[in-house]
Amino acid sequence: MVKDAVVQRFRQICEERHLRLNDLANRSGVTPSSVYSMMDPKRREISINLIKKLCDGLDMTLGQFFGTKEFDELEQEIR
């Protein structure tokens, strides 16, 4: 699922950069509750606006964020 791949990608980037989720929120100008809510497995959707803000805080483009094999290999949502 796309949402799970997005969450995993943010976790991976934070781990690589030694950032906590609070650090990600602060750098991105969003509330920590927005980031923690995104990580909640019960939440099924994430807005592209939130993803863009988090990418801005990480100084990366959406293309860099989504340009991984994990996103390329996602199954079709519509059949």
GUFIVO-962752 format. One record per residue (C-alpha): residue in one letter; residue number from 1; x, y, z; chain. Coordinates in Angstrom, 2 decimals. Layout:
N
- A	NUM	X	Y	Z	A
...
This chain:
79
- M	1	0.00	0.00	0.00	A
- V	2	1.21	3.50	-0.85	A
- K	3	0.70	4.92	2.66	A
- D	4	2.87	2.20	4.20	A
- A	5	5.61	2.82	1.62	A
- V	6	5.54	6.57	2.37	A
- V	7	5.82	5.98	6.12	A
- Q	8	8.65	3.48	5.63	A
- R	9	10.51	5.91	3.37	A
- F	10	10.30	8.70	5.97	A
- R	11	11.47	6.29	8.69	A
- Q	12	14.40	5.24	6.49	A
- I	13	15.45	8.82	5.76	A
- C	14	15.17	9.81	9.42	A
- E	15	17.26	6.82	10.45	A
- E	16	19.93	7.60	7.83	A
- R	17	20.10	11.23	8.98	A
- H	18	19.84	10.43	12.68	A
- L	19	16.63	12.45	13.04	A
- R	20	13.81	11.84	15.46	A
- L	21	10.23	12.34	14.31	A
- N	22	10.07	15.54	16.38	A
- D	23	13.17	16.79	14.53	A
- L	24	11.47	16.06	11.20	A
- A	25	8.38	18.00	12.29	A
- N	26	10.39	20.99	13.53	A
- R	27	12.50	21.17	10.37	A
- S	28	9.36	20.97	8.23	A
- G	29	7.24	23.51	10.05	A
- V	30	4.51	21.03	10.94	A
- T	31	3.29	19.90	14.32	A
- P	32	4.79	16.75	15.82	A
- S	33	1.24	15.40	16.10	A
- S	34	0.93	15.60	12.29	A
- V	35	4.01	13.43	11.88	A
- Y	36	3.00	10.94	14.57	A
- S	37	-0.52	10.77	13.14	A
- M	38	0.95	9.97	9.71	A
- M	39	2.89	7.08	11.29	A
- D	40	-0.26	5.60	12.87	A
- P	41	-1.11	2.31	11.13	A
- K	42	-4.83	3.06	11.55	A
- R	43	-4.56	6.18	9.43	A
- R	44	-5.03	5.20	5.81	A
- E	45	-4.24	8.39	3.92	A
- I	46	-1.59	11.10	3.92	A
- S	47	-1.97	14.40	2.12	A
- I	48	0.50	15.27	-0.57	A
- N	49	0.81	18.69	1.09	A
- L	50	2.16	17.06	4.26	A
- I	51	4.56	14.92	2.23	A
- K	52	5.79	18.03	0.39	A
- K	53	6.36	19.95	3.64	A
- L	54	8.28	17.03	5.13	A
- C	55	10.39	16.74	1.97	A
- D	56	11.10	20.49	2.12	A
- G	57	12.25	20.05	5.72	A
- L	58	14.56	17.28	4.57	A
- D	59	15.83	19.47	1.70	A
- M	60	14.75	16.98	-0.92	A
- T	61	12.39	17.08	-3.88	A
- L	62	9.31	14.94	-4.26	A
- G	63	11.13	13.23	-7.13	A
- Q	64	13.99	12.29	-4.83	A
- F	65	11.57	11.05	-2.20	A
- F	66	9.47	8.93	-4.56	A
- G	67	12.34	7.91	-6.86	A
- T	68	13.01	4.54	-5.24	A
- K	69	12.32	0.98	-6.30	A
- E	70	9.83	0.56	-3.45	A
- F	71	7.49	3.04	-5.13	A
- D	72	8.20	1.71	-8.62	A
- E	73	7.29	-1.81	-7.49	A
- L	74	3.96	-0.96	-5.82	A
- E	75	1.06	-2.94	-7.21	A
- Q	76	-1.70	-1.23	-9.12	A
- E	77	-4.46	0.08	-6.84	A
- I	78	-7.07	-0.13	-9.60	A
- R	79	-7.64	-3.37	-11.39	A
